[in-house]
Amino acid sequence: MTDPGVPADAPPPRVSYLVFRLERRIRACLDDALARHGMTTTGYMALSELRLRDAPSSADLARIAFVTPQAMNLVIRDLEQRGLIRRDPHPDGGRALRTRLTPKGLSTLRRCDRSLDSIEAVMLAEIDDPDRTTLAETLTLCARALHSDTRP
């Protein structure tokens, strides 16, 4: 597929550039859709991870969301004040708190998921199921290749 504004003999765009452009467009759509639910993208990522993982720490959530621990603490505090999560003392004691979704948080997360489903439906409308699977697998491989534990 060619872009009408680009000369025919121009080199193809770098894959990393295309991924960056897509991420920026997804983020703009996601920010707008989530705002209608009173949610930020970072808050949505935190709730999504809490659905997948058993009581991750705030530091774990910060790493997953690519924000600082301080920024994630603010997100966690907001989600807790809104009743979307609860924080309980860790059974081993200490200062660590276990963070979990509340029923209200799960309900909010499901509404946000439907918004993301709509964004993905538009984005993937012209891509058939086998190519969607290949795309997801390929992007996962790319992300793993650049994971901080595997970089040279």
C-alpha positions in Angstrom: 0.0 0.0 0.0 1.4 3.3 -1.0 0.9 6.8 0.5 -0.1 9.3 -2.2 2.1 12.0 -0.7 5.3 9.9 -0.8 7.4 9.6 -3.9 7.3 6.1 -5.5 11.1 5.7 -5.2 11.2 6.6 -1.5 12.4 3.8 0.9 9.7 2.1 2.8 9.0 3.4 6.4 10.7 1.6 9.2 8.6 -0.9 11.1 9.4 0.9 14.4 8.1 4.1 12.9 4.8 2.5 11.8 4.4 0.9 15.2 5.0 4.3 16.9 2.4 6.0 14.6 -0.1 3.3 15.4 0.6 3.5 19.1 0.0 7.2 19.1 -3.3 6.9 17.2 -4.5 4.1 19.5 -3.5 6.1 22.5 -5.4 9.2 21.3 -8.6 7.0 20.7 -8.1 5.2 23.9 -7.6 8.4 26.0 -10.8 9.9 24.5 -12.9 6.7 25.0 -11.7 6.1 28.5 -12.3 9.7 29.6 -16.0 9.1 28.9 -15.8 6.5 31.7 -13.9 8.8 34.0 -10.7 6.7 33.5 -7.2 7.4 32.3 -5.2 5.0 30.1 -2.8 4.3 33.0 -5.8 3.6 35.3 -7.2 1.2 32.8 -3.9 -0.6 32.4 -3.7 -1.0 36.2 -7.3 -2.4 36.4 -6.6 -4.7 33.5 -3.4 -6.1 35.2 -5.3 -6.5 38.5 -7.8 -8.7 36.6 -5.0 -10.8 35.2 -2.6 -11.0 38.2 -3.0 -11.9 41.8 -2.4 -8.7 43.8 0.7 -7.2 42.0 2.6 -4.5 43.9 2.4 -0.9 42.9 6.0 -1.2 41.6 5.0 -4.1 39.4 2.1 -2.1 38.0 4.3 0.9 37.3 6.7 -1.3 35.3 3.9 -2.8 33.3 2.4 0.6 32.6 5.7 2.3 31.8 5.3 5.0 34.5 7.3 5.8 37.6 6.4 4.2 40.9 5.4 7.6 42.2 3.0 8.2 39.3 1.5 4.7 39.8 1.0 5.4 43.5 -1.1 8.5 42.5 -3.2 6.3 40.1 -3.6 3.6 42.8 -4.7 6.2 45.4 -7.3 7.6 42.9 -8.6 4.2 42.0 -8.9 3.3 45.7 -10.7 6.5 46.6 -13.2 5.9 43.8 -13.8 2.4 45.2 -12.5 0.6 42.1 -9.7 -1.2 44.0 -9.0 -2.2 47.6 -5.7 -2.6 49.3 -5.2 -5.1 52.0 -2.2 -5.8 54.2 0.1 -8.5 52.8 -0.3 -11.8 54.8 3.5 -11.9 55.3 3.3 -8.5 57.1 5.5 -5.5 56.4 4.5 -2.4 54.5 3.5 -4.1 51.3 -0.2 -3.9 50.4 -2.1 -6.3 48.1 -4.1 -4.5 45.6 -7.3 -6.1 44.2 -10.3 -5.1 42.0 -13.6 -4.4 43.7 -16.9 -5.4 42.0 -17.3 -1.7 41.0 -13.8 -1.8 39.5 -14.6 -4.9 37.5 -17.8 -3.3 36.2 -15.9 -0.2 35.2 -13.2 -2.3 33.6 -15.8 -4.2 31.5 -17.3 -0.9 30.3 -13.8 0.3 29.3 -13.1 -3.0 27.6 -16.2 -2.5 25.4 -14.8 0.9 24.3 -11.4 -0.7 23.5 -13.3 -3.5 21.6 -14.9 -0.8 19.4 -11.5 0.8 18.7 -9.9 -2.5 17.8 -12.9 -3.4 15.5 -12.3 -0.2 13.5 -8.6 -0.7 13.4 -8.7 -4.4 12.4 -11.8 -4.2 10.1 -9.8 -4.9 6.9 -7.7 -7.7 8.4 -8.9 -11.3 8.4 -8.7 -13.6 11.4 -5.6 -15.5 10.4 -3.7 -12.2 9.7 -5.0 -10.8 13.1 -3.5 -13.9 14.8 -0.2 -13.5 12.9 -0.1 -9.8 13.8 -0.7 -10.4 17.5 2.0 -13.2 17.6 4.5 -11.1 15.7 4.0 -8.0 17.9 4.4 -10.3 21.0 7.7 -11.6 19.6 8.9 -8.1 18.9 8.0 -6.9 22.4 9.8 -10.0 23.9 12.9 -9.3 21.9 13.1 -5.8 23.3 12.3 -6.8 26.9 14.8 -5.4 29.3 15.9 -8.9 30.4 16.8 -10.0 26.9 18.5 -6.9 25.4 22.2 -7.1 24.7 
